[in-house]
Amino acid sequence: MKMMKNFRYIKDLLFKNRYRYIAGIICLLFVDFFELVLPRILGIVTDKLKSGDMSTELLKNYALIIAVIAVLVAILRFVWRYLIFGTSKIVDRDLRERFYGHLQVLSPQYFNDHKTGDLMAHATNDLKNIEMAVGQGFAMSVDSLFIPIVALVMMIQTAGAPLTLACFAPMGLLAVVISLNSKLMYDRINKMQAAFSDLTEKVRENISGIRVIKAFVQEKAELEEFEKINRNNLNMNLKYAKNLQILFPLIMSISSLTTAIALLYGGLLVTQGRITLGTFISFNSYLLLLIWPIAAIGWVTTLFQRGYVSLNRINEILEINPDIKNALDVSKIDVINGNIEIRNLTFTYPASSGPALTDININLKEGKTLAIVGRTGSGKSTLANLLLRLYDTEGDNIIIDGIDIKRIPLEVLRDNIGYIPQDTFLFSSKISDNIDFYSDYSIDKIHEAAKIACVYDNIMDFPDGFDTVIGERGITLSGGQKQRLAISRAIIRNPKILILDDCLSAVDTSTEEKILKGLRQIMNSRTSIIISHRISTIKDADEIIVLEEGKITERGTHEELLSFEGIYFDLYHKQLLADQVEGVE
């Protein structure tokens, strides 16, 4: 029952491809059948040659039969390998898509708690192990089951039960060894997979942070750390290999022992005239056919063990339900207008000791602009994350268009919000793809968005223009260029709500003014939230709130806040002084 439960996320994929598997098994069984016929033919030919009953015509017929069987075996072997191995690739593709699709719906908190390298190991090594199990492992298990059973029957019919049972007696020892080794192998494989995940994460982290490593001259220290992790990975693999390599010599030794028994016992039966020479040759041919299936038992066990461990690791992730998902009573709406109301909102991050936001109340009408200012860690970005439902609040604290945000379909909510985060992420693809984000906008729309974000001229300076492929995370671009591309990506969607989370911090004041001028044209018709440290960015907002340690300490227009002579007033004059100093320099 437990084993069937472990197949819950893959059994439908196997069932969907069941006819390909069945056809492959039939072809495989025919191959095995023909291979089991050959020793019988060889024995008959030997006896006829020895007795002198073999005519030239009969010899030609037997040779033709063997040749036809050889051709059929070649064709059927290709077909079964194509069907079974090909189907395992299809199952791998479907399971990979299922796994990747599940990662897409998991909540941000999951990725905060789990290493990227570990997820990469699941998406590569674990899925490959499953594919090998449902492909090679499945085919070899059929071979290992069918050939010994049929060969046993044929050997009993050919040479009798005593000789056959004598040769099969050592197989009992093999069954005991495999059974004892199975649990130990499972544990070894589990630790080996975990070590590989650690290794993958270390490599990913070092490549992503290579510039920081070089800047702080930490190449040697990082190499030493990598060597420790790599040494652990080696040790886990060696322990696994030790178990595996003990198994294979034992299997081959048992195979050799059965051959020795057949030679001694069978030879005596021939000399006593109890079996013919042809029978002896047929019997030994069947015994030779058994060597591969017997040897494959260890390999099949390994493939299934690795596949089973990997399947459990994949299941653990697929079993996780996203924290953020559509409610059962979700509203059937396709668009939102942008009226935002936040009531008595208090929010604490998971595993955090204190609230990030406390008693927040905001009423933002459609088409109006709200600005949020405050020190680092005051909760500005947290508010943006909650509006996007990257995290959920406990009550009905956030209302959009009179509907609790939890009852708005996630795809509708996020499709109607243009979000420009402070930590800009760009993909290693063409500039046009980063702006369009695979939404099939026209090139004119892409150009228009780039012009509003004041990045069009920078793009056209590149030799390939909008077809320029930028490096990983946009490394070939400046910080300001990356932020402006992110702005283009948000505004091209023509969202009802626009959230700018400190996205102009990397541009100079002159460029900032040009961008804001372009943004004001589109902000007039939509609800906008601007989060910034710069007063120049937010001073024209309809309402400005000041956050301090997660609480709203001041609110009003630019002029009203200056008249309070509080935090906003101090921040404004400090920035004025900094601008004056910069101007003097």
SEMAR-770348 format. One record per residue: residue in three letters; x negated, y, z negated of N, C-alpha, C in turn. Coordinates in pm, whole numbers, plus 50000, padded with zeros to 5 digits. Example, Ala and Ser with C-alpha at 12.3 -4.5 7.8 and 13.67 -1.06 7.14 Angstrom:
<nodes>
ALA486814943149220487704955049220486804967049220SER487154977549292486334989449286487105000349213
</nodes>
This chain:
<nodes>
MET499184987950000500005000050000499145012650000LYS498115012449916497215023949907496475025950038MET496065014750102495345015850228496235021950336MET497515017850340498445023350438498635038250416LYS498655042250289498805056450257497625064450309ASN496435058450305495255065450354495295067850504PHE496155060350576496275061950721497425071250760ARG497965078550661499185086250687498985097350790TYR497775102650802497555113750895496975109151029ILE496835096051046496275091051172497125080051234LYS498025074151154498775062651207499685066551323ASP500235078751323501075082951435500255084751562LEU498985088751546498115090251664497765076451721LEU497545066851633497265053151679498515047151744PHE499675049751683500925044151737501225050251874LYS500955063051890501205069852018500395063752131ASN499215058652098498325052752199498325037452193ARG499385031752133499395017352110499335009252239TYR499945014152348499955006252472498565005652534ARG497805016152521496425015852570495585006052488TYR495815006152356495104996552271495504982152305ILE496804979952321497284966452352496704961552484ALA496724970252587496164966452717494664963652705GLY493974971852625492534969552605492264956452533ILE493094953352433492924940752360493144928752452ILE494184929652537494464918652630493274916252722CYS492724927252776491554925852863490354920152787LEU490184924552663489084919652580489244904652551LEU490474900552523490724886352496490494877752619PHE490824882952736490554875652859489044874052880VAL488284884652850486824883952861486304873052767ASP486764873352643486324863252546486724849152591PHE487934847852646488404834752692487504829352804PHE487214837852901486374833453013484964829752966GLU484444837352870483114834352818483114821152741LEU484264817852681484364805052610484604793352704VAL485044796252825485244785652925483904781152984LEU482994790552999481704787653064480924776252998PRO480804775852862480064764552802480704751052835ARG482034750852844482704738252876482354733753018ILE482344743253111481974740153249480514735453255LEU479654742353180478234738753178478034724553126GLY478804720653023478704707152970479154696653070ILE480274699453140480774690053241479764688253354VAL479194699353400478194698753509476984690653464THR476544692653339475374685353288475634670253287ASP476794666353236477124651953230477234645853370LYS477814653053463477954647953599476594646853669LEU475734656753643474384656053703473604644253646LYS473764641853515473034630853452473544617253499SER474874616253517475444603353560475364601053710GLY475014611653785474924610453931476254611754001ASP477284616453931478614617853991478824631454059MET477794639954055477924653554109477604653754258SER478574657454341478344658954485477964673354514THR477424675654631477034689254671478254698354677GLU479334693154733480554701154745481104704854608LEU481094695154515481594697754379480694707754306LEU479394706754330478444716054267478694730354317LYS478984731454449479284744654505480564750354442ASN481544741654423482804746254364482604751354221TYR481824743854142481534748354005480754761554005ALA479804762854096479024775254108479924786954146LEU480884784354237481824794754278482714798954161ILE483184788954084484014792053968483264800853869ILE482004797453842481184805353750480984819553802ALA480754820753935480544833953996481824842453985VAL482984836354012484254843554003484504848053859ILE484234838953764484404842553623483494854353586ALA482264854053636481314864853605481824878353657VAL482404878253779482944890753837484144895453756LEU485044886153722486224889653642485824895253506VAL484844888853444484354893553313483814907753324ALA483044910553430482474923953449483574934453464ILE484604931053547485694940553570486514942653443LEU486874931753378487694932753257486944939353141ARG485634937153137484834943553031484844958753050PHE484734963053174484814977553202486174983053160VAL487244975653197488604980453168488844981453018TRP488464970852941488744971552798487914982152728ARG486684984052773485854994552713486435008352744TYR486905010052867487505022852907488765025552826LEU489605015252810490865017052739490645019252590ILE489875010652526489725011652380488825023252341PHE487655024252402486765035352368487365048752412GLY488025048652530488675060952575489785065252482THR490555055452434491635058652340491085064052209SER489955058752165489355063952041488955078652059LYS488535082352180488225096452208489485105052203ILE490585099552255491865106852252492325108852108VAL492235098152028492605099051886491715109251815ASP490425109051847489485118651788489885132951824ARG490235134951951490665148451994491895153051918ASP492905144251909494155147951842493955150251693LEU493155141751630492895143451486492075156051462ARG491145158951552490335171051540491225183451551GLU492175183151645493085194551659493985195851536ARG494425184351483495255184651362494465190551245PHE493215186551231492365191451122492115206451138TYR491775210651261491495224851286492755233151266GLY493905227851313495155235051294495505236651147HIS495185226451067495455227350923494555237850858LEU493305238650902492415248850849492955262850876GLN493615264450991494145277551028495255282250933VAL495995272850874497125276850789496755277250641LEU495575272250607495175272750466494965287150422SER495215289650297495125303250243493675307650225PRO493435320750227492065325850211491355320850086GLN492125318549978491515314149854490815300749870TYR491365292249958490735279149980489315280950035PHE489145290150127487835292450187486895299750092ASN487485306549995486655312649890486045302049800ASP486785291049782486385280649688485585269249752HIS485545268549885484895257449954483835262550052LYS482735255350058481615259450141481905256850289THR481455266150372481645264850516480905252650570GLY479695250350518478895238950565479585225750538ASP480295224850423481015212550391482155210350489LEU482865221050524483955219950622483405216350760MET482225221650793481605218150921481235203350926ALA480775198150813480435183850807481675175250826HIS482795179750769484055172550789484455172850937ALA484305184550999484755186351137483835179551239THR482665175451197481725169051292481465154551252ASN480725152651146480285139251107481435130151067ASP482355135250985483455126850938484385122751051LEU484735132251136485615128951248484945119251345LYS483625120551362482885111251448482915097151389ASN482775096051259482835082951193484205076251214ILE485255084251206486605078951228486755074151372GLU486245082051465486315078051606485575064951630MET484395063251570483635050951586484405039051528ALA485105041251417485845030351353487025025851438VAL487775035451495488955031751574488585027951717GLY487305029651754486845025651886485995013151880GLN484705014951856483775003651849484154993951738GLY484504999351622484844990651509486044981951540PHE487054987851602488254980351636487954969251737ALA487224972751843486904962851948486044951551892MET485034955251814484134945051761484824936151658SER485804941551587486534933351490487384922951562VAL487954926651679488714916851758487784905751805ASP486604909951855485594900051897485214890851781SER484944896951667484464889351551485534880151494LEU486804883051525487894874651476488264863851579PHE488404867851706488904858651809487884848051848ILE486654852451878485644842951928485344831951826PRO485094835151697484834824251602485994814351589ILE487234819451590488384810451575488494801051694VAL488464806851817488604798751938487384789651954ALA486194795251926484974787251939485004775551842LEU485534777651722485654766951623486544755651676VAL487664759551737488584749551793487904741851907MET487234749551996486564743252110485434734252064MET484694738251960483584730251910484074717251846ILE485234718251775485804706051716486254696551825GLN486904702051930487364693652041486184687752118THR485094695452125483944691052206483094680952132ALA482684683952008481704675551939482244669451809GLY483494672751773484054666951654483944675851532ALA484754672851431484814681151310483554680451223PRO482914668851205481754668451113480624677851155LEU480234677451283479154686251329479564700851319THR480814703751354481294717651350481304723051208LEU481844715551116481914720150977480524721450915ALA479614712750953478234713650902477584726650946CYS477854730451071477264742951123477934755251064PHE479234753951027479964765450974479814766850822ALA479264757150756479134757650609478404770050558PRO477294774450623476594786450572477424799150580MET478534798950659479344810950673479994815050540GLY480234805550452480804808650322479904817950242LEU478584815550250477624824350183477704838450239LEU477864839450370477954852650435479184860350386ALA480314853450372481534859950325481354865550184VAL480684858150098480434862549960479554875049959VAL478494874950039477554886350044478244898950094ILE479054897550200479754909150255480734914850153SER481424906150081482384910549980481694918249868LEU480564913149820479834919849712479224933049759ASN478824933449885478144945149940479114956449973SER480384952849990481374962550039481544974549947LYS481764972049816481974982949721480744991749709LEU479574985549707478324993149697478125001949819MET478464996649937478335004350061479255016450058TYR480465014750006481425025849998480845037349916ASP480275034149804479675044249717478485051049785ARG477645043049851476475048549922476895058150033ILE477915054150110478375062450222478955075550170ASN479705074950060480285086950002479195097049964LYS478155092149898477065100949856476275105949976MET476145097650078475425101650199476165112950271GLN477495111950279478295122350343478225135450264ALA478245134450132478145146450048476785153250067ALA475725145250076474375150650097474285157550232PHE474915151650333474925157850467475675171150464SER476765171950387477505184550375476645195450312ASP475905191950207475015201650142473945206450240LEU473415197250317472375200750415472935210250521THR474135207150570474775215550672475025229550619GLU475515230450496475795243450436474515251650420LYS473435245250380472165252450362471655257950494VAL471735249850599471285254350731472155266050779ARG473465264750765474365275450808474085288450733GLU473905287350601473665299150518472355305950555ASN471315297950582470025303650616470045310450752ILE470725304350848470795310450981471585323450976SER472705323350901473515335550889472755346750817GLY471955342750719471255352850640469785354350672ILE469375350250793467945350250827467325364050819ARG468105374550852467545388150849467275392650706VAL468145388750614467925391950472466725384250420ILE466605371550458465485363250415464165369350459LYS464125373750584462885379650636462595393150572ALA463675400850549463485414150490462875413250350PHE463225402550276462715400850140461565390650133VAL461045386950250459895377850260460135365250177GLN461275358850198461645347050119461615334250203GLU460895334650317460855322850404460315310550331LYS459255312350255458625301050186459555295350078ALA460195304350002461095300049895462305292549951GLU462815297750062463985291250125463595277750184LEU462385276950238461915264250293461775253750183GLU461265258050068461135248849954462505243949908GLU463475253149904464835249449864465445239749965PHE465185242550093465695233650199465065219850188GLU463795219350156463105206450144463715197950034LYS464135204249923464785196849814466095190549863ILE466895198649931468185193749980467975183150088ASN466995185450174466695175950281466165162750223ARG465375163750115464845151750049465985143649987ASN466965150649929468115143649873468915136649983ASN469045143450096469745137450210469005124950258LEU467675125750262466865114250302467045102650204ASN467005105750074467155095249973468495088149983MET469565095950005470905089950018470975081150143ASN470345085550251470345077650374469505065050361LEU468405066250287467545054450267468245043850181LYS468975048350079469715038849995470785031650077TYR471445039350164472455033350251471795023650349ALA470665027950406469955019550504469445006750438LYS469035007750310468534995850239469624985150230ASN470834989650193471944980250187472254974150324LEU472204982850425472534978450560471494968650611GLN470234971650588469154963350642468994950150566ILE469474949550443469504936650373470554927650436LEU471664933750478472774926150533472434919750667PHE471814927450756471554922550891470574910750895PRO469424911450825468524899650825469204887150768LEU470074889250666470774877850608471704871450710ILE472404880050785473314874850889472544867050994MET471424872551039470624865751142470004852951087SER469644852950958469094840750897470144829750893ILE471364833450859472454823750857472714818350997SER472644827351097472824823051236471744813051277SER470504815851236469404806651268469574793351195LEU470104793951072470324781750995471364772851063THR472434779051114473454771251185472874764951311THR471974772151379471324766751500470464754651463ALA469734755751351468874744751307469704732351272ILE470844734751203471734723551169472274716951295ALA472654725251393473194719951519472134711751593LEU470904716651593469824709751663469524696151598LEU469444696151463469114683951392470264673851396TYR471424678251353472574669251344473064665351483GLY473174675251571473644672551707472674663751784GLY471374666251765470364658151832470464643551791LEU470684641351660470844627551611472074620851673LEU473154628551686474374622951747474164619151893VAL473334627151963473034624052104472194611352113THR471154610452028470274598652033471024585951993GLN472064587651908472864576151868473964572951970GLY474084581452071475094579152175476504582552133ARG476654589952024477994593451975478574605452049ILE477694613952105478134624852195477194625052314THR477674630452425476854631152546475944643352541LEU474964643452631474064654852641474834667452682GLY475824665852774476644677252816477444683052701THR477964674252618478704678752500477794686452405PHE476574681052388475604687752301475274701752354ILE475084702952485474774715952547475964725452533SER477184720252556478384728752541478504733652397PHE478274724652301478384728152160477394739252124ASN476164737652170475144747752140475414760952211SER476024760152328476394772452399477454780052320TYR478434772552265479444778952180478784785052056LEU477814778052003477124782951884476364795851915LEU475754796452034475054808652075476044820152092LEU477244816952144478264827452158478674833052022LEU478524825051918478914829451784477914839151721ILE476694839151772475644847451710476034862151713TRP476534866951830476904881151840478064884751746PRO479184877151747480254880651654479834880151508ILE478994870051474478534869051335477664881051299ALA476744884451390475884896151367476704908951360ALA477794909251439478634921251444479434923151316ILE479584912751236480354913951113479774924951024GLY478454925051011477804935350929478004949150987TRP477894950251119478054963251185479494968051175VAL480444958651197481864962151186482184966851044THR481674959550945481894963450806481394977550781THR480214980650835479624993950817480475004650884LEU480905001851009481715011651082483015014551009PHE483675004050960484935005950891484745012750755GLN483645009450688483375016050560483145031050580ARG482315034350680482045048550706483305055650751GLY484075048950838485315054950886486315056950773TYR486385047250681487345047850570486955059150474VAL485665060250445485195071150357485505084750421SER485185085950550485415098550620486905101750629LEU487735091450650489175093650657489695098850523ASN489195093450415489605098350283489195112850262ARG488005116350311487525130250297488385139750380ILE488765135350499489645143550583491035144650521ASN491525133350467492855133250403492935143150288GLU491845144250212491845153350097492135167750140ILE491635171450257491865185050308493265186150368LEU493655176150448494975176550510496085176050405GLU495775170750288496765169450181497025182850112ILE496115192250128496225205150059497305213650127ASN498265218150049499305226950100498845241450089PRO499075249450193498665263550185499435270850076ASP498755279650005499415287549901500415297349964ILE500045302250084500875312150152501595305250268LYS502905304750263503685298450370505085304650373ASN505805301850479507155307150493508075301450386ALA508935309950333509905305650234511005297450300LEU511705289450220512785281150274513935289850326ASP514155301450261515235310450302514695322150385VAL513715319250473513085329750553514115336650641SER513975349750653514895357650736514595355550883LYS515645355950964515485354051109515365367651176ILE514175373551163513905386551225512695385251316ASP512655393351420511555392851518510645404951508VAL511125415651446510335427851440510645435051309ILE509695442951262509925451051142509755465751180ASN510415474551105510365488851136509235495951064GLY508945491550939507805497450870508145505050744ASN509355503550690509665509550560509095500750449ILE508155505950374507455498050272507785503350133GLU508195494150047508455497749908507745487849817ILE506965492949724506255484649626506765488349488ARG507275478149416507915480549287507145473749174ASN506665481549081506065476248957505115464548985LEU504245466149081503345455349124502145454149031THR501995442248975500795438648900500275425748960PHE498985425448992498435413549060497075410049001THR496895396948978495625391748927495135380849021TYR493895381649063493325371249149493205358149074PRO493335346849145493165333749079491805332849010ALA491805327548890490595325548810489965338748763SER490705349848779490195362648732490695365248591SER489885372248514490235374548373491205386148355GLY491245395448451492105407148438492745410848569PRO493825418948564494525422648687493695431948776ALA493855429948908493205438949005494065451149030LEU495375449449015496315460549029497305460048913THR497695471748865498615472348752499695482848776ASP500965478448769502125487348775502045497148893ILE501925491749013501845500049134503245502249189ASN503585515049214504875518649274504625528049391ILE505085523949508504895531749631506175530849713ASN506575542049772507715542149864507275549449991LEU506995541450095506465547050219507485545150330LYS507995556250380509005555650484508385553050622GLU509225547950711508795544950848508225557550915GLY507055556050977506425567051050505555576050965LYS505555574050833504755582350744503365576150723THR502455584450673501085579950649500745581050501LEU500275569750447499825569350308498315567550307ALA497625575350226496185573950210495885569050070ILE494895560350060494475554749931492995557449914VAL492635563349803491235566449775490915561849634GLY489675558449612489265553849480487865548149485ARG487295545749368485945540349361485935525649407THR484755520349432484605506249469485145497449357GLY485975487649394486545478649296487805483649230SER488355494549281489555500349217490835493449263GLY490755484549366491935476949409492505481349543LYS491775489549617492305494749745492525483549846SER491505475449869491605464549966492565453649920THR492695452049788493635442249734495055445549779LEU495385458249778496725462549821496965458949968ALA495935460850051496055457350193496235442250209ASN495495434450132495605419850139496995414950100LEU497605421850003498945417849960499995421350065LEU499815432350135500755436050241500675426250358LEU499515420450379499345410450485499705396350437ARG500035395150313500315382250248499125372650259LEU497935377950244496765369350231496755363550089TYR497445370450000497725365549865499185368649834ASP499765361349743501155363549706501265368849563THR502265377049543502585381649407503615372249348GLU503815373149217504735363849150506195367849170GLY506495380449176507885384949190508155391049326ASP509335397349336509705404149461509255418749453ASN507935420549446507375433849424507175441949552ILE507075434949667506805442049793507995439949886ILE508595450849928509795450650012509485458050141ILE509775451850254509625458350384510975457950454ASP511455469750490512775471150556513885464750472GLY513745465850340514765460550251514705445550230ILE513685438950284513555424350272512295421050192ASP512435411950098511275407250023510245401950122ILE509005406250107507955402550203507795387450218LYS508145379950111508015365350118509075359150208ARG510135366450238511205361250324511025365550469ILE510005373350496509695377050635508775366350693PRO509095360650809508215350350868506785355550879LEU505825347250838504425351450838503975356550974GLU504355349351081503915353351214504495366851254VAL505735369751209506355382651239505675393651159LEU505455391051030504815400950944503445404950998ARG502605394951024501225398051064501135402851207ASP502105398851291502105403551429502475418351437ASN503185423151335503625437151335502715446151252ILE501635440451200500665448451124499325448451196GLY498835460151226497495461451282496525464151170TYR495665454651142494775455551025493335457051071ILE492665467051019491255469351052490475468750921PRO489845457350890489175455750760487845463250755GLN487355465250636486065471850619484915462650661ASP485125449550644484125439750686484505434750826THR483995441550927484385438651065483815425351111PHE484665417251171484215404551228484505404451377LEU483445402151455483585400951600483115387151644PHE483695382351752483375369051801482305369651909SER481555359051920480475358352019481075355552157SER481685365752214482305364652346482275378452412LYS482995379952523482975392752593483655403652510ILE483235415952533483825427252462485325427852489SER485715425752613487145426152648487925415652571ASP487325403852551488005393252475488145397052328ASN487165404152274487245408352135488325418952113ILE488555427252214489615437352202490975430852228ASP491055423352335492305416852376492695405652279PHE491695399052222491865387852128492785377252188TYR492535374152316493225363252387494735364952391SER495175377652404496605380552410497065384452551ASP496165383952648496495386352789497005400452816TYR496405410452750496735424252784496025427952915SER496565437752985495955442153110494655449453081ILE493805450153181492525456853163492725471753135ASP493825477553190494115491753165494435493853017LYS495185484552957495505485452815494235484352730ILE493345475352771492075473552698491255486352704HIS491195492452823490425504852839491045516052756GLU492375516752756493065527352681492785526152531ALA492825513852480492545511652337491115515452304ALA490185512152393488785515552371488575530652372LYS489315537652456489185552352462489715558752335ILE490845553852284491405559352160490415557552044ALA489715545952044488745543051937487375549051964CYS487275556952073486015563852108484845554252126VAL485085542652185484015533152209483885530052359TYR484775535952440484795533152583483455536652649ASP482945548552619481675552852682480515543952641ASN480495539752515479435530552469479485517352545ILE480705512452567480855499752639480395501152783MET480745512052846480385513952987478885516153004ASP478185519452896476725520852904476035507252916PHE476725496552875476165483152889476175479053036PRO475175471653081475115467553223476375460353272ASP476955452153187478145444453227479445450353176GLY479385462253118480605468853072481415460352977PHE482705459153006483605451552919483355436552928ASP482585432153026482235417853038480975414352962THR480415423952889479215421452810479515411552697VAL478705401252688478865391352581478035395952461ILE478715398252350478005402952230477535390852150GLY476535392852067475965381951989476885377651876GLU476425367751801477215362551690477545373451590ARG478855374551557479365384951467479055398951518GLY478835400351651478585413451710477245419251672ILE476245410551655474935414951604474245424651699THR474575424151827473935432951925474495447151922LEU475545449451845476175462651837475805469551706SER475915482651706475695490251583476915488851493GLY476765492751367477885491851274479075500051320GLY478805512151370479885520651418480585514851539GLN479825509051631480425502951750481305491151712LYS480845483251616481645471851572482965476551510GLN482895487051428484115492051365485085497451469ARG484555504251570485435509951673486055498951761LEU485305488351784485895477051857487035470851776ALA486845470051645487895464551559489135473451561ILE488925486551567490045495851578490785493551709SER490025491751818490645489051949491475476351944ARG490975466251878491665453351869492985454751793ALA493025463651696494235465451616495285473751690ILE494865484551753495855493751810496395488851944ILE495685479952013496185474952142497475467052125ARG497695461752007498885453751981500125462451954ASN499905475551946501005484951922501815480851798PRO501155479351684501835474351563502745484851501LYS503745480151427504655489151357504005495051232ILE503075487251174502335491851056500855491151087LEU500135501851058498695502451085497965504250953ILE497035495250922496245496050799494785497550835LEU494185508750796492765511350820492035510450686ASP491315499550665490655497150536489195501550544ASP488975514350518487605519950516486845516250644CYS487525517150758486955512350885486185523150961LEU486025534850902485275545550967484005549050891SER483625540450796482475543350710481155543450786ALA481095536150900479825534950972479695544751088VAL480665553851104480585563751212480285577451152ASP479675585951232479365599351184480645607751182THR480575619251116481765627651097482325632751228SER481455635451326481925640351456482735629551528THR482205617251529482915606051593484185602951516GLU484105604051383485285601551301486415610951339GLU486105623451361487135633251397487775629851531LYS486955625551625487475621751758488395609551746ILE487965599751666488785587651648490105591151582LEU490055599351476491275603151405492225610951494LYS491645619051582492475626651675493245617251767GLY492545606851816493205596951902494215588751824LEU493865585351699494765577151618496025584651578ARG495915597951557497085605751516498195605051619GLN497805603651747498805602951854499665590351840ILE499055579451794499835567051781500365565351638MET499765572251540500215570951401501515578551377ASN501825587951464503055595751447504295587151460SER504195576051533505365567651559505365554751478ARG504455553551383504385541151305503945544051161THR504215534651075503815535850935502315532750925SER501585541550856500135539850850499645540650705ILE498645532250677497985532450548496495533750574ILE495895544250522494465546750543493745545450409ILE492805536150403491975534250283490595539550316SER490095548650236488805554750269488155560950146HIS486825562450155486095569950053485965584550094ARG486115587050224485925600650276487225608650267ILE487135620250207488295629150199488675634050338SER487675636250424487955641250559488835631550638THR488775618950605489565608850677491025609150634ILE491315612650510492655610750455493395623750424LYS492745635250438493325647650388494635651750456ASP494895646550576496115650250648497265640350627ALA497075630750537498115620750512499325627150444ASP500515621050462501745626250401501695624850249GLU501045614050203500855612150060499515605350036ILE498845609749931497555603849892497685598749750ILE497225586249729497195581149591495745578249554VAL495425580349429494095577749375494185565649283LEU493395555349316493365543349234492145543649142GLU492375539949019491285539248922491525526748836GLU490615516948849490725504348776492085497648797GLY492535498048922493765491248959495045498748928LYS494945511048880496135518948846496165531848928ILE497365536548958497505549449026497385560448921THR496335568248935496105578948836496535592548888GLU496535594049020496955606749080497675603849211ARG498635612449248499305611049377499845624549420GLY499895626349552500385638949607499745641749741THR499935653849791499265657749915497845662449883HIS497075665349986495695669949967495655682349878GLU496515692149910496515704749833496965702449689GLU497975694049672498465691349537497405684449451LEU496695675049508495665667949432494515677149395LEU494175686249484493105695849452493535704849335SER494815708149332495295717049225495265710249088PHE495295696649089495235689348960493855689948896GLU492835692148981491435692648937491045680048858GLY491415668648915491105655848852490065648048932ILE490265634948941489315626149011489195630149158TYR490325632649223490315636249365489555649349384PHE489785658849297489115671849304487595670049294ASP487145661949199485705659449182485115652549305LEU485825642649355485345635349472485225644549593TYR486225653249610486225662549723485035672049718HIS484765677649602483665687349591482295680549600LYS482195668349552480935660949568480645658449715GLN481675655249791481475652849934481175665750009LEU481795676649966481475689650026480015693150003LEU479545690749882478155693649848477215684849930ALA477575672049943476735662850021476675667150167ASP477795671750222477825676350361476975688950378GLN476995697750277476195709950284474705706750279VAL474345697350192472935693150182472485686950314GLU473345678650373473015672150499472855682450610GLY473715692850605473625703350706472325711150695VAL471885713650573470615720850551469445712750604GLU469495699650575468405690850621468345690250773
</nodes>
